[in-house]
Amino acid sequence: MLLIVVFFSLQYKPVQTYIAKKTAKYLSAELNTKVYVGGLHIKPFKSLVLDTLYVEDREKDTLLFSPKFAVDLNFISLKLRKLSVNSVQIDNGKIYLKKYKDKTTNLDFIINYFDSSKKTPKKKAGKPFDFILNKIVLNNIAFKYRDLNNNKPVNGINFNDIYLNNFSSTILDLDTKNHLLSFGLKNMTFKEKSGFYLKNLTTNATIDTNQMEFRNLLLETPNSKVSNYLLFKYSKFKDFRQFISKVYLKSDLRNTKVNSSDIAYFSPNLAKSSVIFQLNGKVSGYVNNLKAKGLTLQSGQASYVKGDFSIKGLPSIKKTLMDLNFEQLSTNKQDIDFILARATGSKKSIIPEFLNKLGTVNFKGRFTGFINDFITFGEFKTKAGRLATDINIKIDKNSVPSYSGIVKAFDFNIGQVLDRSDLGTTTLSATISGKGFKINSLQEKIKADLKYVDYNGYRYSNINVDGNFINKI
């Protein structure tokens, strides 16, 4: 009879709350900290709702606070050692973690208390408990992490001092058997104290100690959108502090838009950068050593790129070595100036003024080298006519170009480019070595076969040229 009375009395919330409070008081004494429970309501084998759970660390700071913690059960069997949970929900919770200078954390004292392996000899392992968790719902969570070993200030996200606000998400089908973590993620959002705002992250994620994989990915910030597939590889999680050089990425991008100002939160070297790129294609490598396959890229107002690329040296634009195989490139001087200014934060143009006279340039071929020292091999279609080149161009600190190589021109308006009213169009093949494009500073050695050239209103055909030009033609 007594057992029956006890059993039925345990069905009532006041009794359950009384037991929960007694347990919290016991744990407070055992852990030498404060543990508080506001209320508890259990429906046996069905649900558990914990109202106001509060735990302090040993320094009397908040470790965990949860106004509401709810568990909805599907199935539980001690005999079969199986627990199936339909959902766990936490609303308006707070989690504050600290790592001390002795490498311990403010959570260790709780872990150590419940670690039975340190208290009793190990017994022969029985059948592992089969735990299934279908869904975790997190609403408006605040999360702090502080590593007291490193007080160095950081521009952007400081992984030693993280503070996430308004963290919300739905986590589906959690798996910790085959991976460190594997789960479906829906509508994750948070704001980090650095200013970084994750508007939405939806994906099927797998996280291990050496890689993170995101399939069916949709990542959105107010400025960027990344979709389809993304893989990060690393030796340890701390590698994200040196993301550019230590985290390998592999991606299959579709309808993706990236603003470099978002990347700057992870790479402070890009702090002055605000360039928007629209991307489709496959990109892999480290940020400072990237390769792209079948990539299409749009930026600025008129720039479009399609091809296979290798880029080594970012984020320093001037030190970046590029091997760019263009299936198609379309751009103009104004757009290049705009993109470089947004990338570097400097309004000084390093692109020669004469390129304005070419209008929008369409190029198919290869570009190898640095932004101020490169080889172009391919065909240009411009406002002034068509060019085919195999030429090395160097641009000095005053934006004056020097060049050497082979140039072929087809119905090309050389007078328009050189600001010469007496010169018109020409078709030619030439080996050149020179400096400058302005007529008053032109220095050039040329050996050319001219099929024709227009001069002073007359057309001259089949001309061979072998000579030097200094300041004038």
N, C-alpha and C positions, 0 to 999 in steps of 0.2 A: 504493500500500500504506500509506504514511504517513497519508494522508487517512482511510483505512478505520480504522486504529488510533486516530487522534484521534477519529473519529466515535463508535466504540464505547466508548472510554474516557469520553467525555462522558455516557454513559448511567448512569454510576455516581455515587451520591450523594457519596462522598468527593471525587471529582474536581470535581463541581459545587460542593461546599462550598468547596473550595480556591479555585476561581475567584471565588466570591462574596466570600470573605474578602479576596482580593487586590483586587477591585473596591472593597470597602468601605475598605480601606487607602488606595487611590488617591483615592477621593472625600474621605476625611478630610483628606488633604494639599491637595487642590484647594479644598475648602470652608473649610479652616482651622477644622475642628471635629472632633468624634468621630462616626464612623459605624461601627457594629458589626453583623456578621451572624453568628449562631450556626451556621446550617446551611441548605443549599438542596437541594431534590430536585425535579428537573424530569422529567416524562414528556413528550417532544416532542409538540407539537400536542394535548396532552390536559390536563395539569395542572402547577401550580407550587405548591410549599409552601416558605415561607420561615420558618425557626425563629429566633426572637429577633432582631428588627430594632430597633436603638437608634440614635437620632440626637439629638445635642445642638445647642442653639443657640450663638451666639457668646459667650454669657455662662455657658456650661457648665451650663445648666439643661436638663432634659429637654424636647425638642421633640416627639419621637415615640418611643413604645415599643410594640412588638407581639410578644408571645411566639409568636404563630402568625398567619401570613398565608397564606391558601390561595386559589388561583385554579383553577377548573375550566373548561376551554375546550370550546366546541362546534365552532368552525370558525375557521380562519385562512387567509387567502390574500393574499400580497403583490401578486400579479398583479391580482387583483380589488380590492385595497385594502379588504379586509373582515375584520373581527375580531368574532366572536360569542363572548361569554363567558356560560357557564351560571350561574356563581356566583362571588362573592368573599366570603370569610369572614375576619373578624378577631375574635379572642378575647382578652379581658382586656387590651385596648390602652389606651394613655394618649396624649392629645394636649393639649399646653399651648401656647397662643398668647398673645403679648403685643403690644400696640401702644404704641410709644415716643412720647415727647414731640415728636419730629420727624415724627410721623405714619407712620413706617415700622413694620414688624412683624418679629418674630424669624424669620419664614418667608421674608422678601424675599430674603435672600442665596442661598437655594436656587433660588427662582424666577428670579432674575437670572442665575444660573449656567447654567441650562438654557434661557434665553431666547435662542435662536440669532439672532433678529432683530437683537440688539444687537451681534452678532459678525460677521455676514456680510451682504452686500447682499441685499436681497429678490429672490427669483427669482419668475418667473411661476408663479402658483399652479396646481398640478395638480388632479387629481380628489381631492376630500376623502376621507379614510379613513372608511369606514362602520363605526361602532363600535356594537355591540349588547350591552347588559348586562341579563341577565334577572333577576338576584337578587343583593342584597348582604345578608349576614347579619352583624350586629354583636352581640356578646355581652359584656356586662359592661365597657363602655368608660368610662373617666374622661376628661372634657373640661373644660379650664380656658381661660378667656379673660379677660385683664386689660388694661384701657386705662389706661396710666400717666398720661394727661392729666387724669384725673378721679378724685380720691381722696375725693370727697364721699360720706359714708355714706348709705345708703338703706335704709329699711324695706321689706321684701319683696324681690323679685328685683331685683338691681342689674345692669343690662345692661352696665355697665362692669367688672363683676367677677363673672363667671359661673363656677360650678363644678358640673358635672353628674357624679353618681356612678351606678354601676349602670345605665348607659345600654345598652339592648338594643333591637333592632328588626330587622325583615325588610323590605327595600326591594325592590320589584318593578318591572320594566319601566322603568328609568331613561331619561328623555328629556331631553337638553340641547340638542336642535336647535331645537325650536319654542318652548321656554321656558327661563328660567334653570334651573329644575328642574321636572320633572313625573314623578310616580311613584306607585305604590301603596304604602301603608304598612300594615304589620301589627304589632300588639302592641308599639308603641313604649312604653317605660317608662324613667323616670329619677327621681332625687332631686336637687333643687337645694339648695345649702347654706343658702338662706333658710328651708328647711323645706317648700317646695312639692314635692309628690309627684305625678307623673304616673303613674297606675296603668296606663292603657292608652290608646293612640291608634291607631285603625285608620281609614283613609280613603284615598280617591283624591285626591292633592294636586297642585296646580299652584302654583309659587312664582315670582313675577317681581319685578322691582325696585320695582313699584308696587302689587302686590296678592298676596294668598294666597287660594286657593280650596280648600275641603275638601268633597268630595262623598262621599256614603255614609258620613257621619261618625259615629264613636263615640268620644267622649272621656270618660275616667273618672278621677276622683281619689277618695280615700277619702270625700269629702263631696259631690261633684257628678257629674252625668252629662249630657253634651250630645250630642244626636244629630240626624242627618240632613244639614243643609247649613249651611255657614258661609263667609262671604267677608269678608276684611279688605282695605281700601284705604288707601294711605298714600303720602306723597311720597317718603319714605326710611325705611330700617329704624330709624333713630334715633327715629322718631315713636312707637315702642312705649314709649319712656321717658315719654311724655306720652299714654298710651293713651286716657284719658278724653276728651281734646279734639282729638287729632290722628289717631286711627285710626277710619275709618268702617267700620261692620260691617253686614252684611246676612245675615239668617239665616232659615231655615225650621226651626223647632224642633218636635221630636216626642218625647213622653215624656221631657222634659228636666227635670232637677233641678239647681238652682244654689244653692250656699251662698256668700253674699257674702264669707265669710272667704277663699275661694279667689281671688275677684276682688281682694281686698286685697293679694295678693302683687304684682299689677300696678298697683294704685292705693292707695298708702299711706293716702290720706284715709279709706279704709274699714277701717282697721286695727282699730277697735273694733267693727266690724259683724260679726254672725253671724246672718243671716236666711236661711232656706231657702225657695226658691220652686220650685214645680213648674209648668212652662210647656209650652204647645203653641200654635203660631201663628207668624206672621211678624213679625220685629222688625228695624228698620233705623235707621241714623243713628249719630251719635257717642254715647258713654255719657252725655255731658252734654246731649244733644239727641236723644232717642229717639222713634221712632214705631212703633206696633204695629198690626197688622191681623189681625182674627179671632183675637185672643189669648185664651187661657184661662190663668188663674193661680190657684194655690192656695198659701196660706201660713198659718202659725199652726195652730190646731186647727179653726177653723170658717170661715175666710175663703176665699171663692171669687169670682173675677172673670171676666167674659167681655165682650169688646167691642173697640173701636178706641180707641187712646190716643196722646197726644202728651205727653211728659214732658221738661221743659227745666230744667236747673240742678243735676242730680246731680253730686257725691255729697252736697251739703248739703241735707238734707231740708227745713229751714225756708225755704230760698231756691229751692226747686224749684217751677216753674210747671207746673201740670197741666191738660190738657184731656182729660177722660176721658168717653168716650161708652159708657155701660154698657148692654149688652144684659141683663146680670144681675150683681148684686153681692149678696153675703151675708156679713155680718160682725157682730161685737159689740164692745163697749167693751174687754172683757178681751183679746180678740185684737188689737185695734188697739194697745192699750198694750204688749202683749207684742212685737209686730212692731217698733214704734217704739223700744222699749227695746233690742232686739237690733240695730236699725239704727244707733242713735246712741250706745249705751253708757250712756245716762242712764235712770235709773229714774223720773224725774219725769214724771208724766202731764200731757199738754197737752189731753187729751180730757175735756170736761165730765162730771161725775159723773152727771148726769141721764140720760145715754145708757144707763146700766145698767138703767134702768126700762123701756127699750124692748126689752130682750132682744136676740135675734138679728134684725138688720134686713135686709130684702130690698129692694133698690132697683133701679129701671129708669129710666134717664134720663141726665142729663149733670151732670158736676162740673167746674167751671172755676175755677182760681185756685190759691192756696197752701194749705198745710195749716192755716194760721191766718187765712186771708182768702179766702173762696171763695163761689161761687154754685152752688146746687143747683137743677136743674130736672128734675122727674120725680116718680115715685110711690114712697112707702115703705110697706112692709108690716111692722108691728112687733107686739110683744106687747100694746101698748096700743091698737092699732087701725091704721087706714090714713090716710096723709097724702099730699097732692099739694102740691108746693111750687114756687115760683119766688122764691127768697129768697137774699139775701146775708148771710153769717154771718162775723163777725170774732171771733177769740178772743184776748184780751189775755194778757200775761205771767203773770197770775194764774189763767188758764184760765176767765175770765168771758166769756161770749159776748155780743155785741151783734148785732142782726139787723134786717133790713128787707126787706119784700116781701109776697108773697101766699101764704097758706097755706089749704088746704082740708083739712078733717078729716072722716072718715067713720067713725061709731061709735067715736070715739077717746076713751079713758079719760083725760081731762085731769086728773082728781083724782089718779090714780096717778102721773102725771108730776110734778105740782106738790106732791105730798105733802099733799093736802087731802082729808080724809075726808068733808067735806060736798059735794064735787064728784064727779060721776060721768062718764058718757060724753056725748059731744056730736057733732053733725054740723053743720059750719059752713063759711062762706067768709069769709076775713078779710084785710084789708090791715093789716099790723102794722109797728111800729117800736119796738124795745125793747132792754133789756139785762138779762141774768141769767135764770136759770130757777128759782132758789130763791125761795120765796114771800116771805122776809124781806128780799130785796134786789131784788125784781122792779120794773122800771121799764118801762112799756109804753104806747104809744099805739096804739089799735086802733079800726078801723072794720069791723064784722062783721055778717053776716046769719046768725043761728043758726036752723037748721031745728028743732033741739031741744037742750036741755041738762038734765042731771039735777042737781038741787041739793037737799040735805037730804031726799033720798028722794022728791022730786017731779020730774016731768018738765014743763019749760016749753018751749013751742013758738013758732016764728015770732017771734023776738026780734031787733030791730035794736039794735046797740051802736055808740056813737061817743063815745070818751072816753079819758081817761088813767088809768092805774093805777100807783100808787107804793107799794110795800111791801105792799099788801094788795088783796084783791078784795072 
